[in-house]
Amino acid sequence: MTALLERLRAAPGWSRYALAALLQLAAVGAMVAGQAAILRHGVDVTLATAPVDPRDFLRGDYVVLRYAISTLDPAKLETFEPVAAGDTVYVRLAPGADGLHEARGLTRSLPPPDPGRPVLRGRVGRWSSCPARETCKSVAVEYGLESYFVPEGEGRAIERTPMARVRVVAAVAADGRARIRRLLIDGKMVYEEPPF
């Protein structure tokens, strides 16, 4: 990268601008390709949600989603490692009796693959340090799945839908990154992300 930047500085005026534009396009393309790869190749998990806050005046309607796995009880997890606020963590999931994925473990490093039990990467909430399983009641985790944009005027209808009726199907990559694939109400798809 350093050699490329040096070459850019040494290039004549117009080619410097062209190279800078190409670098910017490549960076944006890499971000889009990364997001699309998760949707194309990720493992699907279905999560229970509680929608709130349907409007952003700059970006349109969206639904802020809170998940059953957003607040974890260390005593109920099969595996648990002490965590501090802001830590990147990995939450092992497994399908429950109702088909919804539930948290089974919390670690600070990516655990080895376990078929049928994907891992979601998240970040421990600001006020959610937990130095030992025995000393804390809950750990708040955010997964980057908490906002979902919807067509204008439709956010409030989703917000008013009871939590028991709303589900999210998320695509989860092997490294724990996830993106929302579908939003379901009463088991019926109401929104789906294109795989690109």
C-alpha positions in Angstrom: 0.0 0.0 0.0 2.9 2.4 0.8 4.4 1.8 -2.6 1.1 2.6 -4.2 0.8 5.8 -2.3 4.4 6.8 -3.3 3.5 6.0 -6.9 0.4 8.2 -6.6 2.4 11.1 -5.3 5.0 10.9 -8.1 2.4 10.6 -10.9 1.5 13.6 -13.1 -1.5 15.7 -12.1 -4.3 14.1 -14.1 -3.2 10.5 -13.4 -2.9 11.2 -9.7 -6.6 12.1 -9.7 -7.5 9.1 -11.8 -5.6 6.8 -9.4 -7.2 8.4 -6.4 -10.6 7.9 -7.9 -9.8 4.2 -8.7 -8.7 3.7 -5.1 -11.9 5.1 -3.8 -14.0 3.0 -6.2 -12.1 -0.1 -5.2 -12.7 0.6 -1.5 -16.4 1.0 -2.0 -16.5 -2.0 -4.2 -14.8 -4.1 -1.6 -17.3 -3.0 1.1 -20.3 -3.9 -1.1 -18.7 -7.2 -2.1 -18.1 -8.1 1.5 -21.7 -7.4 2.5 -23.0 -9.3 -0.6 -20.8 -12.3 0.3 -22.4 -12.6 3.7 -25.9 -12.6 2.2 -24.9 -15.2 -0.5 -22.9 -17.6 1.6 -24.0 -17.0 5.2 -25.8 -19.5 7.3 -29.4 -18.5 8.1 -30.5 -18.0 11.7 -34.0 -16.9 12.8 -34.2 -14.5 15.7 -37.0 -13.2 17.9 -37.2 -9.4 17.9 -38.9 -6.4 19.5 -39.2 -3.5 17.1 -39.0 0.2 18.3 -38.2 3.7 16.9 -39.4 3.7 13.3 -38.1 7.0 11.8 -34.8 8.7 10.9 -35.5 12.1 9.3 -32.3 11.9 7.2 -32.5 8.3 6.0 -36.3 7.5 6.0 -38.2 4.9 7.9 -36.4 2.2 9.7 -37.1 -0.2 12.5 -34.7 -0.5 15.5 -34.7 -4.1 16.5 -33.9 -5.6 19.9 -33.3 -9.3 20.1 -33.9 -11.9 22.7 -30.2 -12.6 22.4 -29.3 -8.9 23.0 -29.3 -9.5 26.8 -27.5 -12.6 27.9 -27.7 -14.3 31.3 -24.2 -15.8 31.9 -25.7 -18.4 34.3 -27.8 -19.9 31.4 -24.9 -20.2 28.9 -23.0 -23.4 28.3 -19.7 -21.5 27.9 -18.8 -18.0 29.2 -15.7 -15.9 29.3 -15.4 -12.7 31.4 -16.0 -9.6 29.3 -15.6 -5.8 29.5 -17.6 -3.0 28.0 -16.7 -2.5 24.3 -15.2 -6.0 23.9 -15.7 -7.9 20.6 -17.4 -11.1 21.5 -18.7 -14.3 19.8 -22.1 -15.7 20.7 -22.7 -19.4 19.9 -26.3 -20.0 18.7 -28.4 -23.1 18.5 -32.0 -23.6 17.4 -34.5 -23.9 20.3 -37.5 -26.1 20.3 -39.5 -23.4 18.5 -37.0 -23.1 15.7 -35.7 -19.7 16.9 -32.0 -19.5 17.6 -30.9 -19.0 21.2 -27.6 -18.0 22.7 -25.6 -20.9 24.1 -22.2 -19.5 24.7 -20.2 -16.2 24.9 -16.4 -16.0 24.2 -13.9 -13.3 23.4 -12.3 -15.3 20.5 -13.9 -17.0 17.5 -14.7 -20.6 18.6 -14.1 -23.5 16.3 -16.9 -24.4 13.8 -19.7 -26.5 15.1 -22.2 -27.6 12.4 -25.7 -26.4 13.1 -24.5 -24.0 15.8 -23.4 -20.7 14.1 -21.5 -18.0 15.9 -22.6 -14.3 15.8 -20.0 -11.6 16.3 -21.0 -8.7 18.5 -19.8 -5.9 20.9 -20.5 -5.8 24.6 -22.6 -2.7 25.6 -21.2 0.3 27.3 -22.3 -0.5 30.8 -22.1 -4.2 30.5 -18.8 -5.4 32.0 -18.9 -8.9 33.5 -15.7 -9.9 35.2 -17.1 -13.4 36.3 -20.1 -15.5 35.6 -21.0 -15.5 39.3 -21.0 -11.8 39.7 -23.2 -10.5 36.9 -26.8 -11.1 36.0 -26.7 -10.0 32.3 -24.5 -8.9 29.4 -25.8 -6.6 26.7 -24.5 -7.4 23.2 -25.1 -5.5 19.9 -24.6 -7.4 16.7 -24.9 -4.7 14.0 -28.4 -6.1 13.2 -30.3 -3.5 15.3 -31.5 -1.2 12.4 -33.5 -2.2 9.3 -34.6 0.3 6.7 -38.1 -0.1 5.2 -40.1 1.8 2.6 -41.3 5.2 3.7 -44.4 5.1 5.8 -44.1 1.5 6.8 -41.9 1.8 9.9 -44.8 2.6 12.3 -46.8 -0.4 11.3 -43.9 -2.7 12.1 -43.3 -0.9 15.3 -46.9 -1.6 16.5 -46.6 -5.3 15.7 -46.3 -7.4 18.8 -42.9 -8.8 19.4 -44.1 -12.4 19.3 -45.1 -11.9 15.6 -41.9 -10.4 14.3 -38.8 -12.5 13.3 -35.6 -11.7 11.5 -33.7 -14.2 9.4 -30.0 -13.2 9.4 -27.3 -14.5 7.2 -24.2 -15.3 9.4 -20.7 -15.7 7.9 -18.2 -18.1 9.2 -16.3 -15.3 11.0 -19.5 -14.2 12.8 -20.4 -11.2 10.7 -24.1 -11.0 10.0 -26.6 -9.1 7.8 -30.4 -9.2 7.9 -31.7 -11.3 5.0 -35.5 -11.2 5.7 -38.0 -9.6 8.0 -41.0 -11.9 8.8 -44.3 -11.1 10.4 -46.5 -14.1 11.4 -44.1 -16.3 9.5 -44.6 -14.5 6.2 -41.8 -12.6 4.5 -42.5 -8.8 4.4 -39.0 -7.6 3.3 -36.0 -9.4 1.7 -32.6 -8.1 1.0 -31.2 -8.7 -2.5 -28.0 -10.8 -2.5 -25.9 -8.0 -4.0 
